[in-house]
Amino acid sequence: MHAFCTYCSAHKSRDSGEIPAIRRYRSPRLDKVHNAALQLGVGFFILSGEFGLIPPERTIPWYDHLLTASEVPSLAEYLIEQIEQVGITRLVYFTRPLAVEPAVVPYHDALAIACTRVELPFLAVELGELGG
């Protein structure tokens, strides 16, 4: 499966209980990448430091967690399992510029490590003005 992916968002719906991830995370970037994946007929995943690769319809609770550099190795191991389980064969990762948004570097690094380990073609695309 070919798939698009982008990292989660600090801006989240505070709706109680579990709701679909695409509704939990509030970000124009997520919405645009998700819509592009739908239009092109490719898979779409949200990269979460808490849950790994999340399909948009998966329900998740509200949480607040920013991935740190020290958590990258363990998340990378979990991402390897998820990539193999889902059967992703090509991945395009959309991110804010890493030089401008250093908080997203651990997300990029974990995914890059996982893709390298499973020899998965991985393309990172830095986006400009799509919001958080």
DRENVODREN-719203 format. One record per residue: residue number from 1; x, y, z of N, C-alpha, C in turn. Coordinates in steps of 0.05 Angstrom, whole numbers. Layout:
% residues N
<r NUM <X Y Z> <X Y Z> <X Y Z>>
...
% end
This chain:
% residues 132
<r 1 <17 -24 0> <0 0 0> <18 25 0>>
<r 2 <11 44 -17> <24 70 -17> <8 87 3>>
<r 3 <23 104 18> <9 120 38> <22 147 42>>
<r 4 <5 166 50> <14 192 59> <13 192 90>>
<r 5 <30 208 102> <31 209 131> <39 238 139>>
<r 6 <29 247 161> <38 271 173> <35 268 203>>
<r 7 <50 284 218> <50 282 247> <24 294 259>>
<r 8 <19 287 283> <-5 296 297> <-3 326 303>>
<r 9 <-22 336 318> <-24 365 324> <-27 369 353>>
<r 10 <-15 390 363> <-19 398 391> <-47 408 396>>
<r 11 <-59 419 374> <-87 429 376> <-106 405 373>>
<r 12 <-121 400 394> <-139 376 394> <-166 384 403>>
<r 13 <-186 370 392> <-213 372 402> <-214 362 430>>
<r 14 <-228 376 447> <-231 368 475> <-256 352 480>>
<r 15 <-268 342 458> <-292 325 461> <-285 302 480>>
<r 16 <-304 295 497> <-299 273 515> <-300 246 501>>
<r 17 <-289 226 514> <-289 199 503> <-269 197 480>>
<r 18 <-273 175 465> <-256 170 442> <-271 179 417>>
<r 19 <-256 194 400> <-268 203 374> <-247 197 352>>
<r 20 <-256 196 327> <-236 190 305> <-213 209 306>>
<r 21 <-189 199 301> <-165 215 302> <-167 239 283>>
<r 22 <-179 236 260> <-181 259 242> <-198 282 253>>
<r 23 <-216 275 272> <-231 296 285> <-218 305 311>>
<r 24 <-202 288 323> <-188 296 348> <-167 317 343>>
<r 25 <-151 313 322> <-129 332 316> <-141 354 299>>
<r 26 <-136 379 307> <-146 402 292> <-123 417 279>>
<r 27 <-119 412 253> <-97 423 239> <-103 425 209>>
<r 28 <-100 449 197> <-103 451 168> <-84 432 153>>
<r 29 <-60 428 163> <-41 410 151> <-52 382 149>>
<r 30 <-62 372 171> <-74 345 172> <-97 343 152>>
<r 31 <-114 362 152> <-138 362 134> <-129 361 105>>
<r 32 <-109 378 98> <-101 379 70> <-87 354 61>>
<r 33 <-70 342 78> <-56 318 70> <-76 295 69>>
<r 34 <-95 294 87> <-116 273 87> <-133 276 62>>
<r 35 <-141 300 55> <-157 304 30> <-141 296 5>>
<r 36 <-115 302 5> <-99 295 -18> <-97 264 -21>>
<r 37 <-94 250 2> <-93 221 2> <-119 210 -9>>
<r 38 <-141 221 0> <-168 211 -9> <-170 215 -39>>
<r 39 <-163 239 -49> <-165 245 -78> <-148 226 -95>>
<r 40 <-124 219 -84> <-106 202 -100> <-110 172 -94>>
<r 41 <-127 166 -75> <-133 138 -70> <-110 123 -56>>
<r 42 <-95 138 -40> <-73 125 -24> <-81 124 5>>
<r 43 <-67 108 21> <-72 107 49> <-64 132 63>>
<r 44 <-74 136 87> <-67 160 103> <-64 152 132>>
<r 45 <-42 162 144> <-37 157 172> <-28 182 186>>
<r 46 <-35 184 211> <-26 206 228> <-5 194 246>>
<r 47 <19 207 247> <41 198 264> <38 210 291>>
<r 48 <34 194 311> <30 203 339> <53 192 356>>
<r 49 <64 209 373> <84 199 392> <72 181 413>>
<r 50 <46 182 416> <32 165 436> <23 138 424>>
<r 51 <13 139 399> <0 115 387> <14 105 361>>
<r 52 <35 118 352> <48 109 327> <32 118 303>>
<r 53 <29 101 283> <14 107 259> <-15 102 263>>
<r 54 <-31 123 261> <-60 121 266> <-76 125 240>>
<r 55 <-93 106 233> <-111 112 210> <-131 134 219>>
<r 56 <-141 150 200> <-157 172 208> <-183 165 223>>
<r 57 <-194 141 217> <-219 134 230> <-215 121 258>>
<r 58 <-190 115 265> <-186 102 291> <-194 122 313>>
<r 59 <-208 112 333> <-217 129 355> <-195 130 376>>
<r 60 <-190 155 386> <-170 159 407> <-181 179 427>>
<r 61 <-171 177 452> <-179 196 473> <-163 222 470>>
<r 62 <-171 242 484> <-154 266 486> <-129 259 502>>
<r 63 <-107 270 494> <-82 266 508> <-64 289 502>>
<r 64 <-42 292 516> <-23 313 511> <5 302 514>>
<r 65 <18 297 492> <45 285 493> <61 295 469>>
<r 66 <84 307 474> <102 315 453> <126 296 453>>
<r 67 <130 283 431> <152 263 428> <179 277 433>>
<r 68 <196 263 449> <223 274 454> <244 256 441>>
<r 69 <267 267 438> <289 253 425> <295 226 439>>
<r 70 <292 225 465> <298 200 479> <278 178 474>>
<r 71 <254 186 464> <233 166 458> <235 156 429>>
<r 72 <252 168 412> <253 161 384> <259 131 380>>
<r 73 <279 119 393> <285 90 388> <261 72 393>>
<r 74 <247 76 415> <225 58 421> <201 63 402>>
<r 75 <196 88 394> <175 93 375> <182 81 348>>
<r 76 <208 83 340> <216 71 315> <211 41 314>>
<r 77 <217 27 336> <211 -2 338> <182 -7 334>>
<r 78 <165 8 347> <136 5 345> <127 11 316>>
<r 79 <138 31 304> <131 38 276> <138 15 257>>
<r 80 <161 2 262> <169 -21 245> <147 -42 246>>
<r 81 <137 -48 269> <116 -68 272> <91 -59 257>>
<r 82 <83 -34 260> <59 -24 247> <62 -24 216>>
<r 83 <85 -15 206> <90 -14 177> <87 -42 165>>
<r 84 <99 -62 179> <98 -89 169> <70 -100 171>>
<r 85 <56 -95 193> <29 -105 197> <9 -94 177>>
<r 86 <11 -68 171> <-8 -55 153> <0 -61 123>>
<r 87 <25 -66 118> <34 -72 91> <39 -47 74>>
<r 88 <51 -26 87> <58 -2 73> <82 -8 55>>
<r 89 <81 0 30> <103 -6 11> <117 19 1>>
<r 90 <104 42 5> <116 68 -2> <103 89 16>>
<r 91 <120 107 27> <109 126 46> <119 154 39>>
<r 92 <101 173 37> <107 201 34> <99 215 60>>
<r 93 <118 228 72> <114 241 98> <115 271 95>>
<r 94 <93 284 103> <90 313 101> <96 326 128>>
<r 95 <113 346 128> <121 358 153> <126 388 150>>
<r 96 <123 403 171> <132 430 170> <163 429 168>>
<r 97 <175 451 157> <205 451 155> <218 445 182>>
<r 98 <236 425 182> <249 417 206> <266 439 219>>
<r 99 <278 456 202> <294 478 212> <277 499 226>>
<r 100 <252 502 218> <234 522 229> <218 511 253>>
<r 101 <214 485 253> <197 472 274> <212 449 287>>
<r 102 <232 455 304> <249 434 316> <233 414 332>>
<r 103 <210 421 342> <194 402 359> <185 378 342>>
<r 104 <184 380 316> <175 357 299> <198 339 290>>
<r 105 <222 347 296> <246 331 288> <244 302 299>>
<r 106 <237 298 324> <236 270 334> <216 253 318>>
<r 107 <194 264 309> <174 249 294> <186 240 267>>
<r 108 <199 259 254> <213 253 229> <234 232 233>>
<r 109 <250 235 254> <272 216 259> <262 188 264>>
<r 110 <241 185 280> <230 159 286> <220 145 261>>
<r 111 <206 160 245> <195 148 220> <218 142 200>>
<r 112 <237 159 198> <260 154 180> <275 129 188>>
<r 113 <280 126 214> <294 102 224> <278 77 218>>
<r 114 <252 78 223> <235 54 218> <235 47 189>>
<r 115 <232 67 171> <231 62 143> <258 50 133>>
<r 116 <280 61 143> <306 51 135> <309 22 143>>
<r 117 <301 16 168> <304 -11 178> <288 -32 162>>
<r 118 <265 -24 152> <248 -43 136> <252 -39 106>>
<r 119 <271 -22 99> <277 -17 70> <252 -7 56>>
<r 120 <238 11 69> <213 23 57> <220 49 44>>
<r 121 <213 52 18> <218 78 5> <204 100 21>>
<r 122 <218 121 28> <209 142 46> <216 169 34>>
<r 123 <196 186 30> <201 212 20> <190 232 39>>
<r 124 <206 251 49> <197 271 67> <193 297 51>>
<r 125 <169 309 53> <162 333 39> <158 355 60>>
<r 126 <174 376 58> <170 398 77> <150 418 65>>
<r 127 <130 424 81> <108 442 73> <112 469 85>>
<r 128 <102 489 72> <104 517 81> <82 525 99>>
<r 129 <63 539 89> <42 553 104> <17 537 108>>
<r 130 <18 513 119> <-6 496 123> <-14 495 152>>
<r 131 <-2 511 169> <-10 511 197> <2 488 212>>
<r 132 <-5 488 238> <7 468 256> <-5 442 254>>
% end
